Amino acid sequence: MWIKPVDNLSDDPQGVDEQRWATPMPAVFALAFGGFALVIAAILTDTDPAGRFLVTVAALGLWIIAGLAAYQRPRLWMNDSTVSMKRLTGVQTYRREEIVRIKTVKYPRLGRRVPMLEMDVRRAGEDDDRLVIFGRWDLGTNPQDVYDALERGGFVPEASQ
């Protein structure tokens, strides 16, 4: 009988051989619900056609963001030998040797500094690095926690640390 090891230290236990990070589904549902609320508000607005138009555009914007967040789930995941990320263009998978640098950087946003996870990746045979940045919205958790998990998995190159 085979028993699969599980990480029970968090509220969302995951297999040790694979971890996933994505935008939380309650946030995606809240965006979709907000879109419906705005459509209802636009329908109930009788006297202001310009306001009705703007509220409808805002509802469409919320639905687009919710759809993109739902489509790109999970946003980042790792297993024993690769790190994969889902983008609008599809799934990109990188082996350990294709990861040039991973680090967390604090960027100023809305008057405070928020952490972001930066990954530089380079496909075999390519000369240029690609910079991929993930924030808390993309990962559903603190980017430092994801960095720590990637480091434990052996994906952070020595030069990055």
N, C-alpha and C positions, 0 to 999 in steps of 0.2 A: 504494500500500500504506500502510495506517495503522498506526502503532506507538503503542501506549498507554504513557504514562509510568508507571513503577512506582517506589515508594519502596523501595530496597534497603538502607536504613540499619538496618533492624531484622531480627530473626530471622523475622518474619512479614511478608514484602513485601506491600504493598497498593497498589491503584491510587491515584494522586494525587488523583483526583476523588472518591473515597469512602473513608472510614475507618470501621471498626467496632470496638466494644469490648463484651466480654461476659465472664461468668464462665467461667473455663477449663474445658473439657470434662473434663480429668483430675480436677478437683475434683468435678464432677457425678458422674462414675463412681465416685469414692471414696465419696461419700455413699450411692449406691445399693448398692455393695458392703458398706459398713458396715451398711446395713439388713438385707442378707441374713445377714451374720455375727451380728447381734443376733437374728434369727429362729431361726437354728440354735442359738444359746445358749439361747433361750427353750424350744426343743423339748427340749434336753438337760437342762433344769432340771426334775427330777421332784419334789423335796421342798418347793419353795417356790412356791405358786400366786400369791402377791402379787408376788413377784419376777418370775415368768414374765409376769404381766400388765404390769408396769412396763417390762420389757425389750421386750415386743411393742409397747407404746405408743411407746417410743423408736425402734424400727425404723420404725414408721409415720411418725413425725416426720421421720426422715432421708429416707424416700422422698418425703414431701411437699415437703421443701426441695429435694431433687434434681429432682423434677418441675417445680417452679416455676422453678428456675434453668435447666433445659433448655428450658422453654416460652418464657422471656423472653430468648432468644438471637436476635440480638444485642440487648444492653440499650440501647446508644446508638450512633448512627451519624450521620455527616454526609456530605453531598455538596456540590456547588458552591453550592447556594442554600438548602438546608434542613438543620436538625438534627432527627432523629427519635429517639424513645425508645419502647421496647416495655414496656408495663406489663400487669398482669393484665387490665385493661379494654380493651386493644388498643393499636394504634400511634398515638402522638401526634406530629404533624409541625409544626415551627415554622419560620417564615421569619426572616430576619435581623432585620427590624423588630419581630418579636414577642418577641425576647429582650431583656429589660430589664437583666439583670446575670448575669455568670458570674464566680465566684471560687472559690479554694480556701481552706478554713478548717480549722484543726486543732482537733479535738474531743478531750477527754480520754476515753479508753476503756481499761479494764483497767489503769490506772496509767500510761499513756503517752498522748501526744498523736498522733493519727493524722489524716492529711489526708483531707478529703472535698471533693468537687466540688459546689458549690451553683449552681443555675440558677434564676433568677427569670424566668418567662415570662408573657406577657399576650396573649391572643388579641385580635384586632381586634374592637372593639365591647364588650369587657369592661372593667370598672373595676378588678377585683382581680387582683393578681399571684398566680401559683402558684409555690411553692417546691418544687423537686425536688432531692433530695440523692443523690449517688452515692458509694459507697465503693469501696475496692479490690476487694471481693468482686464488686460489680456490674460493674466495668469490666475486671477481670482485669489491671490494671496500676496504676501510681501515678497518682492523680488529677491530680497536677501535670503529668504527661506528656500527659494528655488535655486539660487546660487549655491547654497550649502548642500542641497540634494545633488546637484550636478557635480559638485566637488567630491562628495562621498562616492558618487558613481564613477569617478575618475575621468570626467570629461573636461575639467579645467586644466589647461596646459600649465606647466611649471612657470612659464614666463608671465602668466596672468596673475599669479598669486602674489 
